[in-house]
Amino acid sequence: MRTNLLALSLLSLLALLTFACTPRTAISTERPPAEDIPVVTYADISSILDRSCSPCHYPDKQGRVTPLDNYKAVKRHLATVIQRVELPQDDPGFMPYELKREALSKAEIQQLKNWAWGGYRKG
């Protein structure tokens, strides 16, 4: 009985790891050489976030979820933001939630990545 439970636990863990590492949820981490990363500042990306993430993530607009309305908050949560905006639009974790705002384009997502890769410039 104990062996069956252990085998079932290991199979469940293997299935979970397999799903977690599929391209559907994986984030592209291909980083170009430093000299090829364009200069992107917080000022460059703040308008993208305001357009696609407000009002939900903007407390001054009655947003009640993880704030993304200032430099420190965006820097802290950027990896999750990128992960969620890159999900397929039919994924329950996709943002913007239920497409209540315009989805980010590939170029805009790349700007977010370039901002991180370039050292989170304040601008």
PLY file of the C-alpha trace (Angstrom):
ply
format ascii 1.0
element vertex 123
property float x
property float y
property float z
element edge 122
property int vertex1
property int vertex2
end_header
0.00 0.00 0.00
2.78 2.39 0.96
4.66 1.59 -2.27
1.56 2.39 -4.35
1.12 5.71 -2.56
4.77 6.60 -3.15
4.54 5.64 -6.83
1.36 7.69 -7.25
3.00 10.68 -5.55
6.04 10.46 -7.81
3.89 10.20 -10.94
1.87 13.22 -9.84
5.04 15.21 -9.26
6.39 14.18 -12.66
3.14 15.24 -14.35
3.21 18.59 -12.57
6.82 19.25 -13.57
6.12 18.25 -17.16
3.20 20.67 -17.38
5.12 23.47 -15.66
7.95 23.23 -18.17
5.90 23.16 -21.36
6.25 26.02 -23.84
2.75 27.16 -22.95
3.92 28.46 -19.58
7.63 28.92 -20.18
9.02 32.44 -20.42
11.51 33.21 -23.12
14.76 34.10 -21.45
16.88 34.52 -24.56
18.79 37.63 -23.67
20.73 39.42 -26.39
24.29 40.63 -25.79
24.38 43.79 -23.64
25.41 45.99 -26.58
22.28 44.90 -28.51
19.79 45.80 -25.76
18.04 49.07 -26.59
17.84 51.73 -23.90
14.39 51.60 -22.32
13.36 53.65 -19.31
10.50 53.42 -16.84
9.03 56.45 -18.59
8.93 54.39 -21.82
7.01 51.50 -20.28
4.75 53.34 -17.83
2.34 54.40 -20.58
2.04 50.77 -21.75
1.20 49.64 -18.23
-1.22 52.51 -17.69
-3.08 51.64 -20.88
-3.25 47.88 -20.32
-3.16 47.47 -16.53
-5.37 50.25 -15.21
-7.63 50.65 -13.39
-7.20 47.22 -11.74
-3.52 47.70 -10.84
-3.72 51.44 -10.10
-4.83 52.22 -6.53
-5.59 55.87 -7.34
-8.09 54.57 -9.92
-9.73 52.28 -7.34
-7.60 49.30 -8.40
-7.52 46.63 -5.72
-4.95 44.14 -6.98
-1.14 44.17 -7.04
-0.19 47.81 -7.68
1.75 48.54 -10.86
1.54 52.31 -10.64
5.11 53.16 -9.63
8.70 52.28 -10.44
9.40 50.10 -7.38
6.23 48.04 -7.75
6.74 47.42 -11.47
10.37 46.47 -10.95
9.40 44.04 -8.17
6.62 42.36 -10.18
7.95 42.60 -13.75
8.81 38.90 -14.14
5.23 37.96 -13.24
3.82 40.67 -15.51
5.84 39.37 -18.45
4.86 35.79 -17.71
1.16 36.64 -17.61
1.04 38.85 -20.70
2.84 36.13 -22.70
0.32 33.42 -21.85
-2.19 32.41 -24.54
-5.23 34.68 -24.37
-7.49 31.77 -23.44
-5.34 30.89 -20.42
-7.04 31.78 -17.09
-3.88 33.58 -15.95
-3.58 35.78 -19.04
-3.46 39.51 -18.49
-5.09 41.88 -19.08
-7.87 40.03 -17.30
-10.65 38.95 -19.62
-9.24 41.36 -22.21
-10.91 44.30 -20.50
-7.94 46.28 -21.80
-5.91 45.95 -24.96
-3.41 43.09 -24.85
0.25 43.99 -25.09
1.85 43.56 -28.48
5.02 41.53 -28.95
6.94 44.79 -29.35
5.58 46.10 -26.04
6.44 42.86 -24.26
9.93 43.11 -25.71
10.18 46.65 -24.33
9.39 45.33 -20.86
12.12 42.71 -21.22
14.59 45.26 -22.54
13.86 47.50 -19.57
14.76 44.67 -17.19
17.79 43.53 -19.20
19.01 47.13 -19.41
19.06 47.54 -15.65
15.63 49.06 -14.89
16.53 52.61 -15.91
14.34 55.24 -14.29
14.57 57.78 -17.09
0 1
1 2
2 3
3 4
4 5
5 6
6 7
7 8
8 9
9 10
10 11
11 12
12 13
13 14
14 15
15 16
16 17
17 18
18 19
19 20
20 21
21 22
22 23
23 24
24 25
25 26
26 27
27 28
28 29
29 30
30 31
31 32
32 33
33 34
34 35
35 36
36 37
37 38
38 39
39 40
40 41
41 42
42 43
43 44
44 45
45 46
46 47
47 48
48 49
49 50
50 51
51 52
52 53
53 54
54 55
55 56
56 57
57 58
58 59
59 60
60 61
61 62
62 63
63 64
64 65
65 66
66 67
67 68
68 69
69 70
70 71
71 72
72 73
73 74
74 75
75 76
76 77
77 78
78 79
79 80
80 81
81 82
82 83
83 84
84 85
85 86
86 87
87 88
88 89
89 90
90 91
91 92
92 93
93 94
94 95
95 96
96 97
97 98
98 99
99 100
100 101
101 102
102 103
103 104
104 105
105 106
106 107
107 108
108 109
109 110
110 111
111 112
112 113
113 114
114 115
115 116
116 117
117 118
118 119
119 120
120 121
121 122
